[in-house]
Amino acid sequence: MFKKALIPALALAAATVAVPAAASAASATTTQYRGGYEQNHRGWQPIAQRKFQLDRRIDVGQRNGQLSRREATRLRNELNQLVRLEYSYQRGGLSVRERQELDARYDRLSRQVREERRDRDNRRY
């Protein structure tokens, strides 16, 4: 009888300790520095996060037939060029102008992915 009551009590105790620890770990990651600039600087997302999100959207579009193989390949090539450009800018530290240019290019590529997924090219139905 005692064991049956002990297990839920231990689970509750573990959950109350884990939740604040997870919250503090999540807030700590927004202030870490990556690539020479703050990760969450005024909405700026790091290279890896933006690349991952765009690459995932391209993969999903290709898998569900919204993007042809040719469209997906072209979009991935543009994404890789953009990542290489950002790495080259980071060598000397990102200036405000470079950050704005990269942000505009990421936004433009994101719009291209959205438009290509919605244009109904190469659809079977």
NORWOLIN-V210635 format. One record per pair of residues at least 6 apart in sequence whose C-alpha atoms are under 8 Angstrom apart, sorted by the first residue. I is the first residue (numbers start at 1). GAP is how many residues later the second one is. If there is no record, write none. Layout:
BEGIN
I/GAP
I/GAP
END
This chain:
BEGIN
30/8
30/9
30/10
31/7
31/8
31/9
32/6
32/7
33/6
34/12
35/55
36/54
36/57
36/58
37/56
37/57
39/6
39/7
40/6
44/59
47/36
47/39
50/56
51/28
51/32
54/25
54/56
54/59
55/21
55/24
57/56
58/9
58/14
58/17
58/18
58/55
59/13
61/6
61/56
62/6
62/7
62/10
65/58
66/50
66/51
66/52
66/54
66/55
66/56
66/57
67/49
67/50
67/54
67/55
68/53
68/54
71/45
75/34
75/38
78/31
79/30
82/20
82/23
82/24
86/16
89/9
END
